[in-house]
Amino acid sequence: MFILTEHSNIAHHFIAELRDINIQRDSMRFRRNLERLGELMAYEISKTMQYRPRVVETPLGFAHMQELTAQPVLVPILRAGLPFYQGFLNMFDAAPSAFIGAFRGQHAADFTFEIEMHYIAAPNLSGRELILIDPMLATGKSVLLAVEALMQYGKPDKVHIVSAIASREGINHVRQHLPQSFLWTGALDEELNQKFYIVPGLGDAGDLAFGTKIST
């Protein structure tokens, strides 16, 4: 597992602003910070990928370079994942994308809930490297459901699961059920509250990015 803020880097600044209750009032800045964090995470993941040599002609000669052997498939979980996904798309600008609409259903009296998923669109995933993008990994339920649903489009060679902030419980849950996946997060928080939100976390990433939704 890779935790970006275990290292000294600018991600600490972006995540601090994402968490800050006063800065959160600026939804454009919140989206931009998620996007910038996505760019940093994409860069870190790119270090693990396969490359092949390429000779590039310049105005003054030839340069021996490297290029990606294959672009990954990017998969944001809507709607909160969109700004985070944009950061990945900025880096992997030729990558195909899949999209999943998954969200928490109504909480029961004991605050438990089921994940509802009403939308999925994906290219052929067989033999591809897949990056599943969700800013908040709380319980890990939506991640497991998303990966299971994606398998109908082919079995990828490698699955990366990326979050801006993850809970310890959610990480352990994903590790238990998807032991072959690669986990990446900006920051790791130790607690979930009674309603299964990450503490201290940052709140509802979707509402902060796009406005408060009406629960039905």
VMD Tcl script that draws the C-alpha trace (Angstrom):
set ca {
  {0.00 0.00 0.00}
  {1.22 3.49 -0.88}
  {0.33 6.53 1.27}
  {1.35 9.78 -0.43}
  {1.53 11.85 2.77}
  {3.98 9.45 4.37}
  {6.51 11.40 2.30}
  {7.37 15.12 2.31}
  {5.67 16.62 -0.73}
  {3.12 19.21 -1.87}
  {0.26 16.72 -1.39}
  {0.16 17.71 2.30}
  {-0.81 21.23 1.23}
  {-3.55 20.07 -1.15}
  {-5.07 17.64 1.37}
  {-4.95 20.25 4.15}
  {-7.01 22.58 1.94}
  {-9.41 19.75 1.03}
  {-10.04 19.15 4.75}
  {-10.24 22.83 5.80}
  {-13.87 23.72 6.59}
  {-13.30 27.35 5.56}
  {-11.54 26.69 2.26}
  {-14.18 24.05 1.43}
  {-16.70 26.86 0.88}
  {-14.99 27.49 -2.46}
  {-16.21 24.52 -4.51}
  {-13.98 25.43 -7.46}
  {-10.88 25.30 -5.25}
  {-12.06 22.01 -3.75}
  {-12.38 20.49 -7.23}
  {-9.00 21.88 -8.26}
  {-7.27 20.43 -5.20}
  {-8.76 17.02 -5.95}
  {-7.58 17.36 -9.54}
  {-4.03 18.30 -8.49}
  {-3.95 15.41 -6.02}
  {-5.06 13.11 -8.85}
  {-2.13 14.32 -10.94}
  {0.31 13.49 -8.14}
  {-1.20 10.04 -7.62}
  {-1.11 9.33 -11.35}
  {2.58 10.24 -11.40}
  {3.33 7.83 -8.55}
  {1.42 4.99 -10.21}
  {3.21 5.69 -13.51}
  {6.49 4.67 -11.83}
  {5.21 1.09 -11.59}
  {4.17 0.76 -15.25}
  {5.92 -0.83 -18.21}
  {7.83 1.26 -20.77}
  {9.49 0.63 -24.11}
  {12.33 2.52 -25.83}
  {11.54 5.14 -28.43}
  {13.83 7.27 -30.58}
  {12.56 10.83 -31.03}
  {13.87 13.10 -33.74}
  {14.56 16.65 -32.57}
  {15.60 19.66 -34.70}
  {19.23 18.91 -33.72}
  {19.42 15.12 -33.66}
  {17.88 12.07 -32.07}
  {16.94 11.42 -28.40}
  {16.54 7.98 -26.88}
  {13.40 8.08 -24.74}
  {10.82 5.77 -23.18}
  {7.06 5.60 -23.67}
  {4.27 3.68 -21.98}
  {3.76 0.21 -23.38}
  {-0.01 0.59 -22.90}
  {-2.31 3.24 -21.46}
  {-4.30 2.25 -18.36}
  {-8.10 2.28 -18.22}
  {-9.34 5.02 -15.87}
  {-12.51 4.34 -13.88}
  {-14.04 7.13 -11.76}
  {-16.92 6.41 -9.41}
  {-19.52 9.12 -10.01}
  {-20.14 11.80 -8.99}
  {-17.47 12.58 -6.39}
  {-14.75 10.90 -8.42}
  {-14.94 13.29 -11.39}
  {-12.51 16.04 -10.26}
  {-10.05 13.43 -8.93}
  {-10.35 11.54 -12.23}
  {-9.58 14.69 -14.20}
  {-6.14 14.79 -12.59}
  {-5.45 11.26 -13.82}
  {-6.75 12.13 -17.27}
  {-4.40 15.13 -17.40}
  {-1.46 12.74 -16.97}
  {-2.74 9.70 -18.92}
  {-4.25 11.84 -21.65}
  {-4.62 9.00 -24.17}
  {-6.21 6.58 -21.68}
  {-9.67 5.10 -22.31}
  {-12.20 5.44 -19.50}
  {-14.99 3.49 -17.87}
  {-17.64 5.11 -15.67}
  {-19.57 3.78 -12.68}
  {-22.44 5.41 -10.80}
  {-22.44 4.00 -7.26}
  {-23.73 5.56 -4.06}
  {-24.92 4.79 -0.54}
  {-28.55 3.81 -0.21}
  {-30.75 4.91 2.69}
  {-29.29 4.24 6.12}
  {-31.18 1.72 8.27}
  {-32.01 2.36 11.92}
  {-28.60 0.96 12.91}
  {-26.94 3.22 10.30}
  {-25.97 0.29 8.05}
  {-26.56 0.76 4.34}
  {-26.32 -0.96 0.98}
  {-24.43 0.38 -2.03}
  {-26.65 1.12 -5.01}
  {-25.27 1.12 -8.54}
  {-27.37 2.28 -11.48}
  {-24.85 3.02 -14.23}
  {-21.79 1.42 -15.75}
  {-20.06 1.86 -19.12}
  {-16.69 0.34 -19.95}
  {-14.39 -0.70 -22.80}
  {-12.88 -4.18 -23.05}
  {-10.76 -4.60 -19.91}
  {-9.10 -7.91 -20.79}
  {-5.37 -7.75 -20.15}
  {-5.48 -4.04 -19.27}
  {-4.18 -2.10 -16.30}
  {-7.17 -0.60 -14.49}
  {-7.17 2.41 -12.16}
  {-10.33 2.71 -10.03}
  {-10.70 6.30 -8.79}
  {-12.81 7.26 -5.76}
  {-11.79 10.16 -3.48}
  {-13.12 8.59 -0.26}
  {-12.52 4.94 0.66}
  {-14.66 4.57 3.81}
  {-16.05 1.05 4.22}
  {-14.71 -0.27 0.91}
  {-18.14 -1.57 -0.13}
  {-18.48 0.58 -3.24}
  {-14.98 -0.38 -4.42}
  {-15.73 -4.11 -4.13}
  {-19.06 -3.72 -5.93}
  {-17.43 -1.67 -8.69}
  {-14.64 -4.18 -9.30}
  {-17.13 -7.06 -9.35}
  {-19.31 -5.24 -11.89}
  {-16.33 -4.42 -14.09}
  {-15.35 -8.07 -14.43}
  {-18.17 -8.57 -16.97}
  {-16.09 -6.44 -19.37}
  {-13.01 -8.65 -19.15}
  {-10.37 -9.54 -16.58}
  {-7.67 -6.87 -16.20}
  {-4.05 -7.81 -15.58}
  {-3.69 -5.36 -12.73}
  {-6.12 -3.33 -10.59}
  {-5.09 -0.12 -8.81}
  {-7.53 1.33 -6.26}
  {-6.90 5.01 -5.57}
  {-8.40 7.35 -2.97}
  {-7.64 10.83 -1.70}
  {-8.44 9.76 1.88}
  {-9.01 6.21 3.13}
  {-10.01 4.68 6.45}
  {-8.02 1.90 8.06}
  {-11.16 -0.26 8.19}
  {-11.89 0.27 4.50}
  {-8.34 -0.57 3.49}
  {-8.42 -3.77 5.53}
  {-11.78 -4.73 3.99}
  {-10.47 -4.28 0.45}
  {-7.26 -6.15 1.25}
  {-9.29 -9.07 2.57}
  {-11.52 -9.36 -0.51}
  {-9.16 -8.11 -3.24}
  {-5.72 -9.22 -2.05}
  {-4.17 -8.90 -5.53}
  {-5.14 -5.24 -5.95}
  {-2.72 -2.34 -5.46}
  {-3.90 0.30 -2.95}
  {-2.95 3.98 -3.19}
  {-4.19 6.82 -0.98}
  {-3.31 10.43 -0.28}
  {-3.88 10.08 3.47}
  {-4.97 7.33 5.86}
  {-7.40 8.09 8.72}
  {-7.94 5.66 11.57}
  {-11.66 6.05 12.32}
  {-15.15 5.67 10.90}
  {-18.02 7.27 12.82}
  {-21.40 5.68 13.59}
  {-22.64 6.57 10.10}
  {-19.50 5.09 8.48}
  {-17.99 8.42 7.45}
  {-14.23 8.85 7.69}
  {-12.99 10.81 10.74}
  {-11.46 13.37 10.54}
  {-11.95 12.93 6.77}
  {-13.31 15.96 4.96}
  {-17.08 15.49 4.72}
  {-19.06 14.58 1.61}
  {-16.70 15.01 -1.36}
  {-19.54 14.98 -3.91}
  {-21.50 17.72 -2.12}
  {-18.37 19.83 -1.63}
  {-17.44 19.54 -5.32}
  {-20.88 19.92 -6.91}
  {-23.40 21.16 -4.33}
  {-25.58 19.49 -1.75}
  {-27.81 16.77 -3.17}
  {-31.39 16.09 -2.08}
  {-31.83 12.67 -0.50}
  {-34.90 10.77 -1.70}
}
mol new
graphics top color blue
foreach p $ca { graphics top sphere $p radius 0.5 }
foreach p [lrange $ca 0 end-1] q [lrange $ca 1 end] { graphics top cylinder $p $q radius 0.2 }
display resetview
